[in-house]
Amino acid sequence: MKINVFTLFPEVFQPYLETSILKRAIQNQLVKVYLNNIRSWTLDKHHITDDQPYGGGGGMVMKPEPIFTAVERVLGDGYQYPIILLTPQGRLLNQSIAYELSKQRELALLCGRYEGVDERVRQHLVTDEISIGDYVLSGGELPALVVIDAIVRLLPGALGDPAGAEQDSHASGLLEHPHYTRPANFRGWEVPEVLSSGDHAKISRWRREQALLRTYQRRPELLKSANLTDEDQEFLDALEEDIPEADPITEEE
């Protein structure tokens, strides 16, 4: 896979790209990440990439000329793959979108800054817009790293465990089950006995039920679209029945 990043601050990316899973994926040539400094395509001696907004108002807006030039020169003619603008106004990143993007052979990530990019960049250059949450950051660099990380871990061979990504939270529509490791007893807190039983069927069912329980407690809305078996539904129905009803409030209270 090939990922081109267009940014005003390429130095933000390198430390993270040289760490852990991303580092190994790059070394094993599962992915190539190219960092392109938008300033390199400015024509003035000061390398200005922003200007005041038409109509007034605070902040500055990224100019269209260096962005268009950078993308067109790097990607060349006839490119067919996604050009994604990282912006709070984009569709909210989730695991399904990460899977969707991981199937691309190439993609480009455009990092906004200041008040954002000139609207003509949205209208005539980018093909998609992605947000990592309903909040505002100083630029698109951190969101771009989040997108890269979410995508690369889904590439075959990126993780030590081939099935590891399938067990992550949200991969199956549920939050992930709890994990334990040695020691078996830490400060009096015991690892659940089933996990050391050697009965893989029981362990698998325990993990599934714990994932259902955790999702039910923390993100119940996810259950509406999760792929549930009849056994899963029975477990959830039992949870509903076990919730005590609130005591009625009397006039004296």
Secondary structure per residue as TSV (DSSP state, phi and psi in degrees):
chain	resnum	aa	ss	phi	psi
A	1	M	-	360.0	146.3
A	2	K	E	-124.4	127.4
A	3	I	E	-123.8	121.6
A	4	N	E	-101.6	126.4
A	5	V	E	-109.9	131.8
A	6	F	E	-113.7	119.8
A	7	T	E	-153.3	160.4
A	8	L	S	-89.7	-11.3
A	9	F	-	-134.0	70.2
A	10	P	G	-62.9	-23.4
A	11	E	G	-65.8	-17.9
A	12	V	G	-65.3	-31.9
A	13	F	T	-82.6	-38.5
A	14	Q	H	-56.2	-45.7
A	15	P	H	-57.0	-41.6
A	16	Y	H	-73.8	-35.0
A	17	L	H	-68.3	-16.7
A	18	E	T	-101.2	25.3
A	19	T	S	-128.2	133.4
A	20	S	H	54.0	-129.1
A	21	I	H	-60.1	-43.4
A	22	L	H	-64.3	-41.0
A	23	K	H	-59.9	-47.3
A	24	R	H	-65.1	-39.7
A	25	A	H	-63.4	-38.2
A	26	I	H	-70.4	-43.4
A	27	Q	H	-62.2	-36.5
A	28	N	T	-86.0	7.0
A	29	Q	T	60.2	31.1
A	30	L	S	-78.2	-27.1
A	31	V	-	-148.6	146.1
A	32	K	E	-121.6	126.1
A	33	V	E	-114.2	121.9
A	34	Y	E	-110.7	126.7
A	35	L	E	-101.1	118.6
A	36	N	E	-114.7	119.6
A	37	N	E	-83.5	116.3
A	38	I	G	-60.3	-29.6
A	39	R	G	-61.4	-25.4
A	40	S	G	-66.4	-14.9
A	41	W	G	-109.2	16.4
A	42	T	-	-81.8	159.2
A	43	L	-	-109.7	-13.6
A	44	D	S	-90.7	159.9
A	45	K	T	-69.4	-20.2
A	46	H	T	-93.2	-2.3
A	47	H	-	54.7	50.7
A	48	I	-	-79.0	130.2
A	49	T	-	-118.2	1.5
A	50	D	E	-138.6	163.4
A	51	D	E	-155.7	169.1
A	52	Q	-	-69.2	146.0
A	53	P	-	-74.1	141.1
A	54	Y	T	-61.4	140.0
A	55	G	T	91.3	-5.4
A	56	G	-	83.1	-177.9
A	57	G	-	114.7	165.6
A	58	G	S	-78.5	161.1
A	59	G	S	83.3	174.5
A	60	M	-	-122.5	160.8
A	61	V	E	-122.0	137.5
A	62	M	E	-67.9	130.2
A	63	K	-	-70.8	147.5
A	64	P	H	-74.3	-34.3
A	65	E	H	-56.8	-53.2
A	66	P	H	-67.3	-29.5
A	67	I	H	-68.7	-50.8
A	68	F	H	-58.6	-45.5
A	69	T	H	-63.4	-44.6
A	70	A	H	-59.6	-49.8
A	71	V	H	-65.5	-44.4
A	72	E	H	-69.6	-36.7
A	73	R	H	-71.4	-41.2
A	74	V	H	-73.4	-45.2
A	75	L	H	-82.6	-24.5
A	76	G	-	78.2	-176.7
A	77	D	T	-79.1	146.8
A	78	G	T	75.8	18.5
A	79	Y	-	-66.8	143.3
A	80	Q	-	-120.9	1.4
A	81	Y	S	-99.5	168.5
A	82	P	-	-64.9	141.3
A	83	I	E	-116.9	109.9
A	84	I	E	-107.5	125.6
A	85	L	E	-92.2	127.0
A	86	L	E	-86.0	115.6
A	87	T	E	-154.8	145.8
A	88	P	E	-61.9	-15.0
A	89	Q	E	-89.4	-1.3
A	90	G	E	-81.2	176.7
A	91	R	E	-69.4	144.1
A	92	L	E	-74.9	123.1
A	93	L	-	-61.0	133.6
A	94	N	-	-143.3	-179.3
A	95	Q	H	-65.3	-34.0
A	96	S	H	-64.1	-41.0
A	97	I	H	-67.5	-38.3
A	98	A	H	-60.2	-44.0
A	99	Y	H	-61.7	-44.2
A	100	E	H	-56.8	-47.2
A	101	L	H	-72.1	-29.8
A	102	S	H	-66.9	-16.1
A	103	K	T	-84.1	-9.3
A	104	Q	-	-77.2	143.0
A	105	R	S	-77.4	-33.2
A	106	E	E	-143.8	150.3
A	107	L	E	-157.2	162.1
A	108	A	E	-125.0	140.4
A	109	L	E	-117.7	126.1
A	110	L	E	-109.9	121.5
A	111	C	E	-97.9	116.3
A	112	G	-	-78.3	166.9
A	113	R	B	-150.2	170.5
A	114	Y	T	59.1	-133.3
A	115	E	T	-81.3	-4.2
A	116	G	-	125.0	-167.3
A	117	V	B	-103.2	155.9
A	118	D	-	-53.4	135.7
A	119	E	H	-57.7	-25.6
A	120	R	H	-68.4	-21.5
A	121	V	H	-67.6	-43.0
A	122	R	H	-62.9	-44.0
A	123	Q	H	-74.9	-34.5
A	124	H	H	-124.7	0.9
A	125	L	T	-125.8	-57.5
A	126	V	-	-74.0	153.5
A	127	T	S	-110.2	-10.1
A	128	D	E	-157.3	155.3
A	129	E	E	-133.4	132.5
A	130	I	E	-129.7	139.2
A	131	S	E	-117.3	149.6
A	132	I	S	-103.4	6.1
A	133	G	S	163.1	165.6
A	134	D	S	-87.1	66.4
A	135	Y	S	-157.4	168.8
A	136	V	-	-115.8	131.6
A	137	L	-	-109.1	174.2
A	138	S	S	-72.2	-19.6
A	139	G	B	-171.6	180.0
A	140	G	S	-89.7	4.7
A	141	E	H	-66.4	-48.7
A	142	L	H	-63.8	-45.2
A	143	P	H	-57.5	-38.0
A	144	A	H	-63.5	-40.4
A	145	L	H	-64.5	-38.7
A	146	V	H	-61.7	-44.9
A	147	V	H	-62.9	-44.9
A	148	I	H	-60.4	-46.5
A	149	D	H	-61.5	-46.9
A	150	A	H	-61.9	-35.3
A	151	I	H	-76.2	-49.1
A	152	V	H	-63.3	-37.5
A	153	R	T	-65.8	-14.5
A	154	L	T	-90.9	-8.9
A	155	L	S	-72.5	136.8
A	156	P	T	-55.4	126.8
A	157	G	T	94.4	-6.6
A	158	A	S	-74.2	-32.3
A	159	L	S	-103.8	152.0
A	160	G	S	-62.6	-38.7
A	161	D	S	-95.3	116.2
A	162	P	T	-57.1	-28.3
A	163	A	T	-99.1	6.9
A	164	G	G	-58.5	-45.1
A	165	A	G	-65.4	-28.3
A	166	E	G	-70.4	-19.6
A	167	Q	G	-98.9	-3.7
A	168	D	S	-65.8	159.3
A	169	S	T	-56.0	139.3
A	170	H	T	78.8	-17.7
A	171	A	T	-62.2	-38.1
A	172	S	S	-102.0	5.1
A	173	G	S	94.2	-5.4
A	174	L	S	-118.5	161.4
A	175	L	-	-73.0	152.5
A	176	E	-	-74.5	151.9
A	177	H	-	-69.5	163.3
A	178	P	-	-66.6	154.4
A	179	H	-	-120.3	146.9
A	180	Y	-	-136.5	153.1
A	181	T	-	-143.5	-177.0
A	182	R	S	-65.8	146.9
A	183	P	-	-83.0	159.8
A	184	A	S	-67.9	-28.1
A	185	N	E	-126.8	116.4
A	186	F	E	-125.0	112.7
A	187	R	T	55.3	32.8
A	188	G	T	87.1	-2.6
A	189	W	E	-93.7	117.6
A	190	E	E	-91.9	147.0
A	191	V	-	-72.3	137.1
A	192	P	-	-51.1	132.2
A	193	E	G	-58.7	-33.5
A	194	V	G	-60.1	-29.8
A	195	L	G	-72.2	-18.1
A	196	S	G	-110.1	14.8
A	197	S	S	-77.5	-23.9
A	198	G	-	81.7	-3.7
A	199	D	-	-89.3	98.8
A	200	H	H	-67.0	-30.1
A	201	A	H	-66.8	-43.3
A	202	K	H	-66.9	-39.7
A	203	I	H	-62.7	-44.8
A	204	S	H	-61.6	-42.8
A	205	R	H	-68.5	-39.7
A	206	W	H	-59.9	-44.5
A	207	R	H	-63.8	-40.4
A	208	R	H	-63.4	-44.7
A	209	E	H	-66.2	-37.1
A	210	Q	H	-66.8	-37.0
A	211	A	H	-64.5	-41.9
A	212	L	H	-63.3	-44.3
A	213	L	H	-63.1	-45.6
A	214	R	H	-64.7	-40.2
A	215	T	H	-66.6	-41.9
A	216	Y	H	-60.0	-40.0
A	217	Q	H	-78.9	-36.0
A	218	R	H	-107.0	-37.6
A	219	R	-	-137.5	62.4
A	220	P	G	-59.1	-24.8
A	221	E	G	-64.7	-22.9
A	222	L	G	-67.9	-25.3
A	223	L	G	-66.3	-23.3
A	224	K	G	-65.9	-29.6
A	225	S	T	-112.6	1.7
A	226	A	S	-72.8	151.8
A	227	N	-	-85.9	96.2
A	228	L	-	-103.5	140.4
A	229	T	-	-86.7	171.5
A	230	D	H	-61.0	-38.4
A	231	E	H	-65.4	-40.1
A	232	D	H	-59.9	-46.0
A	233	Q	H	-64.4	-37.8
A	234	E	H	-61.7	-41.0
A	235	F	H	-63.1	-43.4
A	236	L	H	-68.1	-38.3
A	237	D	H	-61.8	-38.6
A	238	A	H	-65.9	-36.1
A	239	L	H	-62.4	-42.6
A	240	E	H	-61.1	-40.7
A	241	E	H	-69.7	-26.7
A	242	D	H	-82.1	-9.8
A	243	I	S	-77.0	119.1
A	244	P	-	-69.8	143.4
A	245	E	-	-74.8	147.9
A	246	A	-	-68.7	142.1
A	247	D	-	-68.9	139.2
A	248	P	-	-64.0	145.5
A	249	I	-	-89.1	123.4
A	250	T	-	-89.5	166.0
A	251	E	T	-63.5	-32.1
A	252	E	T	-65.2	-32.0
A	253	E	-	-74.3	360.0
